[in-house]
Amino acid sequence: MFNFDISAGRTRISALLASVAILGAGLGAQATAHAQSQPAPATASAAVATPAAAPEAAPGSAAPKAAAATEAVDNPYGLQALWQGSDAIARTVLVLLLGMSIGSWYIIIVKLLEQTKIARQAKKTTGSFWNAGSVEQGAANLEATSPYRFIAEAGIEATKKHDGLLQHVGFNEWVTLSIQRAIERVQSRLQGGLAFLATVGSTAPFVGLFGTVWGIYHALTAIGVAGQASIDKVAGPVGEALIMTAIGLAVAVPAVLGYNWLVRRNKGVLDDVRAFGSDLHSVILASASKA
């Protein structure tokens, strides 16, 4: 009985050990599988860490490239683009407006200097001419380019050439005509170039408008051929064409202002010249009557 119980116990122990062995084998397999699955999250975390580090280095290397690209890009809507993208007619309009502007400023500056010079000569005439002993001496004291000397010499010459058929004209009328002709020549000289300013002031806006219409026509034609009517395709060419109108106004406004200013200054200069001619006429007649 005892032996039987021992053998039965051994059998149970053996079965229990076998179960433990099987359970241990299963736990080992699970541990192995778990150990093999651990490197994958580490790799994923490393992969996540790598892009996190990349943006820190990216801005430093991309910034110079972006700056270089910004410096290399030119303005596609400036005057240079307008000149390069225009045809022969548009370029002719631009050159014509440029010539009008240069001519207007040249005339404004030259006439201003001329008027200033005549005003300075008028002040000298008061002291050097009227204080002389005779008309001849007074004329000799004036500058060679002075309009006042030109008028004085015209009056002196009229007194010396009153002969032949001119004797049929009264001396007073002849001297008056001679001095008046000299004054008209001075007036014509002062008004020289003002007609150009008036022409530029009245036509430059229309010349610029013609360039605008021509540029918009070609811009719309190019857009129609390309088949793209987006704002970036329309704004550039149309904006460049409108620059023509702005240039026309920039040429016309100084010409108009300069014309009005010079005409007003000419009026003051001519008033002094006419006053001098009237006084000279009286002096010549008085000198002739004494002679």
Secondary structure, DSSP 8 states (H G I E B T S, - for coil): -HHHHHHHHHHHHHHHHHHHHHHHHHHHHHHHHHHHHSHHHHHHHHHHHHHHHHHHHHHHHHHHHHHHHHHH---TTSHHHHHHH--HHHHHHHHHHHHHHHHHHHHHHHHHHHHHHHHHHHHHHHHHTTTSSSHHHHHHHS-TT-HHHHHHHHHHHHHH---GGGGGS-HHHHHHHHHHHHHHHHHHHHTTTHHHHHHHHHHHHHHHHHHHHHHHHHHHHHHHHHT---HHHHHHHHHHHHHHHHHHHHHHHHHHHHHHHHHHHHHHHHHHHHHHHHHHHHHHHHHHHH-
